[in-house]
């Protein structure tokens, strides 16, 4: 009989299944990201599909299922590079995708993301108390499915997950599929020349994620949202004049997108820097312990064994060489002299590596705080494009690069290309620690997971390049069409990439307003001070979460906050119920476990339908069909109210199931 530590984990059939799912999920994520600027976490859907498929093998097990989701989630997350790469077309530098170059920047950037998270594992996964909502949800699903079906608790747990999946699936079908339910509501008003706006999202997956995040993260998100929409938007709107044809909601959204979001970026940058400072000692201790164990050849518990230092250094050197070759190939198309080509390739490689290392810590912390799905990776991209542009701007002046107007376009494109690598590193770091948390909770071997993560990067990079090229050739991007005469109304918006391109061009053309980003930095400093004061009273206001609350739209923030508030109220009710019970702690934990499983089911159901509907959409468009193939004409004029009622109903059902004796 196998013990858990001797169970097969990294199997050929698991790798094959993971590779197939990688291609499917990556293609869906690339399309959705280019269309609406959003991607979904592939970790939870991968867990469910892996369990369903591998169940046909008698010797399949929880650790093998975990390896499949590890591989797939890494590849799905890597698709975040689409938030930058299309900017190369929008700035007029690329006109077709060099497939091998796109593959290399995704592979090397993603591979560095894996390597940079390995020294962070002990400090941020094993010893940290961060929530890691998707990681915990995946672990709970794996554990419950692994239990003996005769076990009463196992059956009860599966029931909670199944109910959550069922509710979320039906709601997703009627909202994202049939379009009979609204996914959110928005309103705005003007008072004393000040515009106030608000929106509420009805995503049950975000409700479940908020439940797992908890009240501290939820309140911080709410604080950021209040600052953004009740302070900054009214303040800036009162100082400007707007077109009379614009509605209050249009004005609020315009100010938030053009100004307030930059304040959020500044706050995130300062909070991320503070996170790095706070993590410096535990990360240093973790690396020192790893070096000590490696040099002394000490035996380790398999549950606590990372890739060897020798392997890590070998992979790191390979990734660095691959990056240098990629950067050199990129600059070879410019009119730079051969000596300057080598210089720029070297600078680009070093910038990508060093900035990538620093953002890895911050992104891992953000994932642990609010989950991978809610982490503002595009905010990290904004920070990356600004730093890269400034470094290249300084270098360009040193070598008299900007005397030729064509070289200015090259410099903008080079900054975008460099940021693509940084974002690939950040995205993988953001997701990998979730996977390592799942592995830690189910007893997986860390080094095998890390191998699986690298395999995921390989197949993800293989999928991204051709899919990106296919979508570009078929539809084009807003402001960048592959052929004359194409209808730009059908072009893919790629909103983040558009923003990255705009900022890079603004920096090099000296027309960007830094005042908002600097203001955001001061906001971030203020939040850090408040958080330090609150900690003295056993409370907290996580600065990164506040910055995220400013940066993300309320439609995302509100269901996360509501989920955290729901968790808090349920816990308070349970504490009152069992106040005089000798087994108070055990009973409360049992109820909270039910809540975790139901929340996991909500995430699973909406994620699976997100994949299904994305696939149907891509299939429909490829055959000349509608963009919403399942949409039904409806006479419901006020479906926002219906969506709200359904959302509240799910909250009540959620609370009732958790509180049920």
MOQUIKA-V250624 format. One record per backbone hydrogen bond with DSSP energy under -0.5 kcal/mol. NH is the residue of the N-H (numbers start at 0). CO is the residue of the C=O. E is the energy in kcal/mol with one decimal. If there is no record, write none. Layout:
BEGIN
NH|CO|E + NH|CO|E
END
This chain:
BEGIN
5|2|-1.1 + 6|2|-0.7 + 6|3|-0.9 + 10|8|-1.3 + 14|10|-2.2 + 15|11|-2.5 + 16|12|-2.5 + 17|13|-2.7 + 18|14|-2.2 + 19|15|-2.0 + 20|16|-2.4 + 21|17|-2.1 + 22|18|-1.9 + 23|19|-1.8 + 24|20|-2.9 + 25|21|-2.6 + 26|22|-2.0 + 27|23|-1.9 + 28|24|-2.5 + 29|25|-2.6 + 30|26|-2.0 + 31|27|-2.5 + 32|28|-2.7 + 33|29|-2.0 + 34|30|-2.2 + 35|31|-2.9 + 36|31|-0.7 + 36|32|-1.1 + 37|31|-0.8 + 45|41|-1.9 + 46|42|-1.9 + 47|43|-2.0 + 48|44|-2.5 + 49|45|-2.7 + 50|46|-2.2 + 51|47|-2.1 + 52|48|-2.7 + 53|49|-2.6 + 54|50|-0.9 + 55|52|-1.4 + 56|53|-1.8 + 57|55|-0.5 + 59|56|-1.6 + 64|60|-2.1 + 65|61|-1.9 + 66|62|-1.8 + 67|63|-1.6 + 68|64|-2.0 + 69|65|-2.1 + 70|66|-2.2 + 71|67|-2.5 + 72|68|-2.6 + 73|69|-1.6 + 74|70|-1.6 + 75|71|-2.7 + 76|72|-2.1 + 77|73|-1.6 + 78|74|-0.7 + 78|75|-0.7 + 79|76|-2.1 + 80|77|-1.8 + 81|78|-2.0 + 82|79|-2.2 + 83|80|-1.9 + 84|80|-2.3 + 85|81|-0.5 + 86|83|-2.4 + 87|84|-2.4 + 88|85|-1.4 + 89|85|-1.9 + 90|86|-1.9 + 91|88|-1.2 + 92|87|-1.8 + 93|87|-2.4 + 97|95|-0.6 + 98|96|-1.1 + 101|97|-2.3 + 102|98|-2.5 + 103|99|-2.3 + 104|100|-2.2 + 105|101|-1.8 + 106|102|-2.7 + 107|103|-2.9 + 108|104|-1.8 + 109|105|-2.3 + 110|106|-2.8 + 111|107|-2.2 + 112|108|-1.7 + 113|109|-1.7 + 114|110|-2.3 + 115|111|-2.9 + 116|112|-1.0 + 116|113|-0.5 + 117|113|-0.8 + 117|114|-0.6 + 118|114|-0.7 + 120|116|-0.9 + 120|117|-1.1 + 123|119|-3.0 + 124|120|-2.5 + 125|120|-1.5 + 126|121|-2.4 + 130|367|-0.8 + 131|367|-2.4 + 135|131|-2.8 + 136|132|-2.5 + 137|133|-2.6 + 138|134|-1.9 + 139|135|-2.5 + 140|136|-2.2 + 141|137|-2.3 + 142|138|-2.6 + 143|139|-2.6 + 144|140|-2.3 + 145|141|-1.2 + 146|142|-0.7 + 146|143|-1.0 + 150|147|-1.8 + 154|150|-2.2 + 155|151|-2.4 + 156|152|-2.7 + 157|153|-2.3 + 158|154|-2.1 + 159|155|-1.9 + 160|156|-2.2 + 161|157|-2.8 + 162|158|-2.6 + 163|159|-2.3 + 164|160|-2.8 + 165|161|-2.7 + 166|162|-2.7 + 167|163|-2.4 + 168|164|-2.6 + 169|165|-2.3 + 170|166|-2.3 + 171|167|-2.6 + 172|168|-2.4 + 173|169|-2.0 + 174|170|-2.0 + 175|171|-1.5 + 176|171|-1.6 + 177|172|-3.4 + 179|173|-2.8 + 180|173|-1.5 + 181|638|-1.1 + 184|199|-2.3 + 186|197|-2.6 + 188|195|-2.3 + 190|193|-3.1 + 193|190|-2.1 + 195|188|-3.0 + 195|193|-0.5 + 196|228|-0.7 + 197|186|-2.3 + 199|184|-2.9 + 200|553|-0.5 + 201|182|-2.5 + 203|201|-0.6 + 206|202|-1.4 + 207|203|-2.2 + 208|204|-2.5 + 209|205|-2.6 + 210|206|-1.8 + 211|207|-1.6 + 212|208|-2.2 + 213|209|-2.3 + 217|213|-1.7 + 218|214|-2.8 + 219|215|-1.8 + 220|216|-2.1 + 221|217|-2.1 + 222|218|-2.6 + 223|219|-2.2 + 224|220|-2.2 + 225|221|-2.6 + 226|222|-2.3 + 227|223|-2.2 + 228|224|-2.9 + 229|225|-2.3 + 230|225|-0.6 + 230|226|-0.7 + 231|226|-2.8 + 232|227|-2.3 + 234|230|-2.0 + 235|231|-2.7 + 236|232|-2.2 + 237|233|-1.7 + 238|234|-0.6 + 238|235|-0.6 + 239|236|-0.8 + 245|242|-1.9 + 250|246|-2.3 + 251|247|-2.5 + 252|248|-2.6 + 253|249|-2.3 + 254|250|-2.5 + 255|251|-2.4 + 256|252|-2.5 + 257|253|-2.3 + 258|254|-2.4 + 259|254|-1.8 + 260|255|-2.7 + 261|258|-0.5 + 262|258|-1.5 + 263|259|-2.2 + 264|260|-2.0 + 265|261|-2.1 + 266|262|-2.3 + 267|263|-2.6 + 268|264|-2.4 + 269|265|-2.1 + 270|266|-2.6 + 271|267|-3.0 + 272|268|-2.1 + 273|269|-2.5 + 274|270|-2.3 + 275|271|-2.2 + 276|272|-2.0 + 277|273|-2.6 + 278|274|-2.1 + 279|275|-0.9 + 279|276|-0.6 + 282|278|-2.5 + 283|279|-2.4 + 284|280|-2.9 + 285|281|-2.3 + 286|282|-2.4 + 287|283|-2.6 + 288|284|-2.5 + 289|285|-2.1 + 290|286|-2.5 + 291|287|-2.3 + 292|288|-2.6 + 293|289|-2.1 + 294|290|-2.7 + 295|291|-2.2 + 296|292|-0.6 + 297|292|-1.8 + 303|300|-2.8 + 304|301|-1.2 + 305|303|-0.6 + 311|307|-2.6 + 312|308|-2.7 + 313|309|-2.2 + 314|310|-2.6 + 315|311|-2.6 + 316|312|-2.5 + 317|313|-2.0 + 318|314|-2.6 + 319|315|-2.4 + 320|316|-2.5 + 321|317|-2.6 + 322|318|-2.5 + 323|319|-2.5 + 324|320|-2.5 + 325|321|-2.1 + 326|322|-3.0 + 327|323|-2.7 + 328|324|-2.3 + 329|325|-1.9 + 330|326|-2.5 + 331|327|-1.6 + 332|329|-1.0 + 333|330|-1.8 + 340|336|-2.2 + 341|337|-1.8 + 342|338|-1.9 + 343|339|-3.0 + 344|340|-2.3 + 345|341|-2.4 + 346|342|-2.6 + 347|343|-2.8 + 348|344|-2.0 + 349|345|-2.5 + 350|346|-2.8 + 351|347|-2.4 + 352|348|-2.1 + 353|349|-2.8 + 354|350|-2.4 + 355|351|-1.5 + 356|352|-2.0 + 357|353|-1.6 + 358|354|-2.6 + 359|355|-1.3 + 360|356|-0.9 + 361|357|-1.3 + 362|358|-3.0 + 363|359|-2.2 + 364|360|-2.0 + 365|361|-2.4 + 366|362|-2.4 + 367|363|-1.8 + 368|364|-1.8 + 369|365|-2.8 + 370|365|-0.7 + 370|366|-1.4 + 374|370|-0.7 + 374|371|-0.7 + 376|374|-2.1 + 378|375|-1.1 + 379|375|-1.3 + 380|376|-2.1 + 381|377|-1.9 + 382|378|-2.0 + 383|379|-2.7 + 384|380|-2.8 + 385|381|-1.9 + 386|382|-2.4 + 387|383|-2.7 + 388|384|-2.1 + 389|385|-2.2 + 390|386|-2.4 + 391|387|-2.5 + 392|388|-2.5 + 393|389|-2.3 + 394|390|-2.3 + 395|391|-2.7 + 396|392|-1.8 + 397|393|-1.5 + 398|394|-1.6 + 399|396|-0.8 + 400|395|-3.5 + 402|399|-0.7 + 403|400|-1.0 + 404|402|-0.5 + 406|403|-1.3 + 407|403|-0.8 + 407|404|-0.6 + 408|404|-1.1 + 409|405|-1.6 + 410|406|-2.5 + 411|407|-2.1 + 412|408|-2.3 + 413|409|-2.7 + 414|410|-2.0 + 415|411|-1.9 + 416|412|-2.6 + 417|413|-2.4 + 418|414|-2.2 + 419|415|-1.7 + 420|416|-1.3 + 421|417|-1.8 + 422|418|-3.0 + 423|419|-1.9 + 424|420|-2.1 + 425|421|-2.6 + 426|422|-3.0 + 427|423|-1.9 + 428|424|-2.3 + 429|425|-2.4 + 430|426|-1.3 + 431|427|-3.2 + 432|428|-1.1 + 433|430|-0.6 + 434|430|-1.7 + 435|431|-2.7 + 436|432|-1.8 + 437|433|-2.2 + 438|434|-2.6 + 439|435|-2.3 + 440|436|-2.1 + 441|437|-1.6 + 442|438|-1.0 + 443|438|-3.1 + 445|301|-0.5 + 445|443|-0.6 + 446|304|-1.9 + 447|444|-0.6 + 448|444|-1.9 + 449|445|-2.4 + 450|446|-1.8 + 451|447|-2.2 + 452|448|-2.3 + 453|449|-1.7 + 454|450|-2.3 + 455|451|-2.3 + 456|452|-1.8 + 457|453|-1.9 + 458|454|-2.2 + 459|455|-2.5 + 460|456|-2.5 + 461|457|-1.9 + 462|458|-1.7 + 463|459|-2.5 + 464|460|-1.4 + 465|461|-0.7 + 466|462|-1.7 + 467|463|-2.9 + 468|464|-2.1 + 469|465|-2.5 + 470|466|-2.6 + 471|467|-2.3 + 472|468|-2.6 + 473|469|-1.9 + 474|470|-2.7 + 475|470|-1.0 + 475|471|-0.9 + 476|479|-2.9 + 477|491|-2.2 + 479|476|-2.9 + 485|482|-1.1 + 487|485|-0.8 + 489|486|-1.4 + 490|487|-1.2 + 491|475|-2.6 + 493|33|-3.6 + 497|493|-2.2 + 498|494|-2.0 + 499|495|-2.7 + 500|496|-2.5 + 501|497|-2.2 + 502|498|-2.5 + 503|499|-2.5 + 504|500|-2.5 + 505|501|-2.3 + 506|502|-2.4 + 507|503|-2.2 + 508|504|-2.1 + 509|506|-0.9 + 510|505|-2.8 + 511|505|-0.7 + 513|511|-0.9 + 515|512|-0.6 + 517|513|-2.5 + 518|514|-2.3 + 519|515|-2.2 + 520|516|-1.8 + 521|517|-1.9 + 522|518|-2.1 + 523|519|-2.6 + 524|520|-2.0 + 525|521|-2.2 + 526|522|-2.3 + 527|523|-2.2 + 528|524|-2.0 + 529|525|-2.2 + 530|526|-2.7 + 531|527|-2.3 + 532|528|-1.9 + 533|529|-2.4 + 534|530|-1.9 + 535|531|-0.7 + 535|532|-0.7 + 536|533|-1.7 + 537|534|-1.6 + 538|533|-2.2 + 545|541|-1.8 + 546|542|-2.4 + 547|543|-2.5 + 548|544|-2.2 + 549|545|-1.7 + 550|546|-2.1 + 551|547|-3.2 + 555|552|-1.8 + 556|552|-2.0 + 557|553|-3.1 + 559|555|-1.1 + 560|556|-2.6 + 561|557|-3.1 + 562|558|-2.1 + 563|559|-2.0 + 564|560|-2.8 + 565|561|-2.6 + 566|562|-2.1 + 567|563|-1.9 + 568|564|-2.7 + 569|565|-2.4 + 570|566|-2.1 + 571|567|-2.2 + 572|568|-2.2 + 573|569|-2.3 + 574|570|-2.4 + 575|571|-1.8 + 576|572|-2.1 + 577|573|-2.5 + 578|575|-0.9 + 580|577|-1.5 + 583|580|-1.3 + 586|582|-2.4 + 587|583|-2.5 + 588|584|-2.3 + 589|585|-1.9 + 590|586|-2.1 + 591|587|-2.7 + 592|588|-2.0 + 593|589|-1.5 + 594|590|-1.9 + 595|591|-2.4 + 596|592|-2.2 + 597|593|-2.6 + 598|594|-2.7 + 599|595|-2.2 + 600|596|-2.1 + 601|597|-2.0 + 602|598|-2.0 + 603|599|-2.6 + 604|600|-2.9 + 605|601|-2.0 + 606|602|-2.2 + 607|603|-2.9 + 608|604|-2.0 + 609|605|-2.0 + 610|606|-2.1 + 611|607|-2.5 + 612|608|-2.9 + 613|609|-1.9 + 614|610|-2.4 + 615|611|-2.4 + 616|612|-2.4 + 617|613|-2.5 + 618|614|-2.3 + 619|615|-2.5 + 620|616|-2.6 + 621|617|-2.3 + 622|618|-0.9 + 622|619|-0.6 + 623|620|-1.9 + 624|619|-3.5 + 630|627|-1.5 + 631|177|-2.4 + 636|634|-0.7 + 640|637|-1.3 + 641|637|-1.1 + 642|638|-2.5 + 643|639|-2.0 + 644|640|-2.6 + 645|641|-2.5 + 646|642|-2.2 + 647|643|-2.5 + 648|644|-2.4 + 649|645|-2.2 + 650|646|-1.9 + 651|647|-2.4 + 652|648|-2.5 + 653|649|-2.8 + 654|650|-2.7 + 655|651|-2.5 + 656|652|-2.4 + 657|653|-2.1 + 658|654|-2.4 + 659|655|-1.2
END
